[in-house]
C-alpha cells in the first residue's frame, strides 16, 4: 500500500536465529525523541518545515496468548530524496498496535520487538546531531516509547525494548531508523509480558 503523507497530519520472516542472536552480546544504539513533520525533512526537504514523504505501509498481525483480537506490527518505509541528508537511504518505521486487542483474563502485553535489521545508518534526526533510532513522540500516533535499542555483536539483529509494555487498547509511537539497503519482506519476533513470544511479518533492509 502506497500513500502520500503530509507530516503535519500523520495518517493513517527465521525466528530461531533471531532469538539466538538477540541473546548474544549486544551494543546499545542511540535514541532520540522527535516531532513530526520536522523529522521527515531528514528524508525530503520539499515543503520544509512541513516536509512531505510518500510512504509504503504493510502490516503483520498476531494475537498475544490469552488476549483476543488482532494486534498489528506496522512497517512503513520511504526513500531519502536528492538533496536531503538521507539521500540514497531508506527510512524504516515501525509501530506495535494493540488498539483492537482485549485482555480476556490478565492482559498480555508486548515488551520487546526483535528485527533482523542489519547495519543502521545514523542520521541527524534532531539538532543534537546524529542518532541511530528516532521515536516520533509528537505529531503522530501512539503513547509508548522505547527505553532501549540494542544490536547483537554481529550487527544483524536489533532488539527494541519498550519504555512500558504495549498493552491491549494501546499503541506504541512510530519509531524508526535508516539503512542504505532497500526493503524486503522479513519476520519479526514479538515478546510478551506474560512470557513467550511469536512471529509476525515485517519489512526490513535487504541483507
C-alpha positions as CSV (number, residue, x, y, z in Angstrom):
1,X,0.0,0.0,0.0
2,X,1.4,3.4,-1.0
3,X,0.2,6.7,0.4
4,X,1.4,10.3,0.4
5,X,1.7,11.7,3.9
6,X,1.9,15.3,4.7
7,X,3.5,15.0,8.1
8,X,1.7,17.9,9.7
9,X,-1.1,15.3,10.0
10,X,0.4,11.8,10.3
11,X,-2.3,9.4,8.9
12,X,-3.2,6.7,8.9
13,X,10.5,-13.8,8.2
14,X,13.8,-17.5,10.7
15,X,12.7,-16.9,14.3
16,X,15.1,-19.3,16.0
17,X,18.1,-17.5,14.6
18,X,16.7,-14.1,15.7
19,X,16.2,-15.3,19.3
20,X,19.7,-16.7,19.5
21,X,21.3,-13.6,18.1
22,X,19.3,-11.4,20.5
23,X,20.8,-13.3,23.4
24,X,24.3,-12.6,22.1
25,X,26.4,-9.8,23.4
26,X,24.6,-6.5,22.5
27,X,25.6,-3.0,21.8
28,X,23.3,-0.1,22.6
29,X,22.0,2.2,19.8
30,X,21.4,5.9,20.4
31,X,17.8,7.0,20.6
32,X,16.3,10.5,20.2
33,X,12.7,11.7,20.5
34,X,11.5,13.8,17.6
35,X,8.4,15.5,16.3
36,X,6.5,15.2,13.0
37,X,6.6,16.8,10.5
38,X,10.1,18.0,11.2
39,X,11.8,14.6,11.2
40,X,10.6,14.0,7.6
41,X,12.9,16.7,6.4
42,X,15.8,14.4,7.0
43,X,14.5,12.4,4.1
44,X,12.8,15.1,1.9
45,X,13.3,18.8,2.3
46,X,10.5,19.7,-0.1
47,X,7.9,21.9,1.7
48,X,10.1,22.5,4.8
49,X,9.3,22.7,7.6
50,X,6.2,20.7,6.7
51,X,8.1,18.2,4.7
52,X,6.1,15.6,2.7
53,X,7.1,11.9,2.2
54,X,5.5,9.2,0.1
55,X,5.2,6.1,2.3
56,X,4.7,2.4,1.7
57,X,2.9,0.6,4.6
58,X,2.5,-3.1,5.3
59,X,1.0,-4.9,8.4
60,X,1.8,-8.1,10.1
61,X,-0.9,-9.5,12.6
62,X,-0.6,-11.6,15.7
63,X,-2.7,-12.2,18.9
64,X,-1.0,-12.2,22.3
65,X,-1.7,-15.5,24.1
66,X,-4.6,-15.1,26.5
67,X,-5.9,-12.0,24.7
68,X,-8.4,-11.7,21.9
69,X,-8.4,-9.6,18.7
70,X,-5.6,-8.8,16.1
71,X,-2.5,-6.9,17.2
72,X,-0.6,-5.3,14.4
73,X,3.0,-4.6,13.6
74,X,3.0,-1.8,11.1
75,X,6.1,-1.4,8.9
76,X,6.5,1.9,7.0
77,X,9.2,2.7,4.5
78,X,10.1,5.7,2.3
79,X,13.2,6.7,0.4
80,X,15.5,9.6,1.0
81,X,15.3,12.2,-1.7
82,X,18.0,14.1,-3.6
83,X,19.5,17.0,-1.6
84,X,18.1,15.6,1.7
85,X,20.6,14.4,4.5
86,X,19.3,10.8,3.9
87,X,19.7,10.9,0.1
88,X,20.3,7.3,-1.1
89,X,19.0,5.8,2.2
90,X,15.6,4.3,3.2
91,X,13.6,5.1,6.3
92,X,12.1,2.2,8.2
93,X,9.4,3.0,10.8
94,X,7.6,0.6,13.0
95,X,4.5,0.7,15.3
96,X,3.1,-2.0,17.6
97,X,-0.6,-1.5,17.7
98,X,-2.9,-3.3,20.2
99,X,-5.9,-1.0,20.0
100,X,-8.1,-3.8,18.6
101,X,-6.9,-6.3,21.3
102,X,-8.7,-7.1,24.6
103,X,-7.4,-9.0,27.6
104,X,-9.5,-12.0,28.3
105,X,-8.2,-12.6,31.8
106,X,-4.9,-11.0,32.7
107,X,-3.9,-8.6,29.9
108,X,-0.9,-9.9,27.9
109,X,1.3,-7.0,26.6
110,X,4.2,-6.6,24.2
111,X,7.5,-5.8,25.9
112,X,10.1,-6.2,23.1
113,X,10.3,-6.3,19.3
114,X,13.3,-8.0,17.6
115,X,14.1,-7.3,14.0
116,X,16.7,-8.8,11.6
117,X,17.6,-5.2,10.6
118,X,21.3,-5.3,9.8
119,X,23.5,-2.2,9.7
120,X,21.9,1.0,10.9
121,X,22.8,4.4,9.3
122,X,22.9,7.2,11.8
123,X,21.4,10.5,10.7
124,X,20.8,14.0,12.1
125,X,17.2,13.5,13.3
126,X,17.5,16.4,15.8
127,X,19.7,19.4,16.5
128,X,21.6,17.1,18.9
129,X,23.3,15.5,15.9
130,X,23.3,12.0,14.5
131,X,21.4,9.2,16.2
132,X,20.6,5.6,15.3
133,X,16.9,5.5,16.2
134,X,14.2,8.1,16.4
135,X,10.9,8.0,18.2
136,X,8.0,10.2,17.0
137,X,6.6,11.3,20.3
138,X,4.9,14.5,19.0
139,X,2.7,14.9,15.9
140,X,1.9,11.3,15.4
141,X,0.1,8.3,16.8
142,X,0.9,6.4,20.0
143,X,1.7,6.7,23.7
144,X,4.5,4.2,24.4
145,X,8.2,4.9,23.5
146,X,11.4,3.0,23.7
147,X,13.7,2.5,26.7
148,X,16.5,0.9,24.7
149,X,17.6,-0.4,21.3
150,X,20.4,-2.9,21.2
151,X,22.2,-4.6,18.3
152,X,23.8,-8.0,18.6
153,X,27.6,-8.4,18.3
154,X,27.3,-9.3,14.6
155,X,25.4,-6.1,13.8
156,X,22.5,-8.0,12.3
157,X,19.7,-8.3,14.9
158,X,18.2,-5.3,16.8
159,X,16.1,-5.6,19.9
160,X,13.7,-2.8,20.8
161,X,12.5,-2.7,24.4
162,X,9.5,-0.5,25.2
163,X,9.5,2.1,28.0
164,X,6.4,0.3,29.3
165,X,4.5,-2.7,28.0
166,X,2.2,-2.0,25.0
167,X,-1.0,-3.4,26.4
168,X,-4.5,-4.1,24.9
169,X,-6.1,-0.8,23.9
170,X,-2.7,1.0,23.4
171,X,-0.2,1.5,20.6
172,X,3.4,2.4,20.6
173,X,4.7,5.6,18.9
174,X,6.2,5.2,15.5
175,X,9.9,4.6,15.9
176,X,12.4,4.4,13.0
177,X,15.9,4.1,11.7
178,X,17.6,4.2,8.4
179,X,19.5,1.8,6.1
180,X,21.3,2.1,2.8
181,X,19.6,-1.2,1.7
182,X,16.2,-1.5,0.0
183,X,13.2,-3.1,1.8
184,X,12.4,-6.8,1.7
185,X,9.8,-9.0,3.5
186,X,11.0,-10.4,6.8
187,X,9.9,-11.9,10.1
188,X,9.8,-10.0,13.4
189,X,9.8,-11.6,16.8
190,X,7.4,-10.2,19.4
191,X,7.9,-10.8,23.2
192,X,5.1,-10.8,25.8
193,X,4.8,-9.6,29.4
194,X,3.3,-13.0,30.5
195,X,6.1,-14.9,28.8
196,X,6.7,-16.4,25.5
197,X,6.9,-14.9,22.0
198,X,5.5,-15.1,18.5
199,X,6.5,-14.1,15.0
200,X,4.8,-11.8,12.5
201,X,5.5,-10.3,9.1
202,X,7.6,-7.1,8.8
203,X,9.8,-5.3,6.2
204,X,13.5,-4.8,6.8
205,X,16.6,-3.9,4.8
206,X,17.8,-6.5,2.3
207,X,20.7,-8.4,3.9
